[in-house]
Amino acid sequence: MNSAGLRPFARAATATAVLLTVAACTDTSPASPPATSSARQQTPTAQAPTAPSGRKTAPSDRNIAMDIRVTLDGRPVDATLNDSPAARDFAGLLPLSLDLEDFHQTERIADLPSKLTTSGAPEPAAPKSGDLTYYAPWGNLALFYRDGPSASADLLILGHIDADTDRLAGADRISIEAAP
């Protein structure tokens, strides 16, 4: 397949969210997440969510190297992986079928069967709606359905899925395989 192409309530709440984000992003203490916790605590977002618009997301401007076959809840979508070492490592895990859960009304996440390499990672970039990413501290896959607030060295962009935000936000299951 070829690729075609998050309301603050008060200033105090926004300032608190920003301070929490900065504190979370600068924490260097080792931490490991619970293996099966449903109350995940990934890097918090500084911006309040906006309602999904139902628009088709723009393709990522990341370096595109490999087409993949992705289905969300059994329906196919166009997707690609970039040419980063982590994306190549991810491709080695395919095929995968994963149950997704919502995280911070921004992304859908799932645990991967093994950790991916983080060596040779490109400069951090803020995730965009449709980006397929890897959160290294937890070793999980994250599919953003809203733009992320900022770049993080712990979040590696693996590729992009071209689907409307409503479809990304409501996805419960993702299956990924190499395209023929």
Buried (B, 14 or more C-beta within 10 A) or exposed (E): BEBEEBEEEEEEEBEEBBEBBEEBBEEEEEEEBEEEEEEBEBBBBBBBBEEBEEEBBEBBEBBBBBBBBBBBEEEEBBBBBBBBBBBBBBBEEBEBEBEBBBBBBBBBBBBBEEBBBBEEBBEBBBBBBBBBBBBBBBBBBBBBBBBBBBBBEBBBBBBBBBBBBBBBBBBEBBBBBEBE
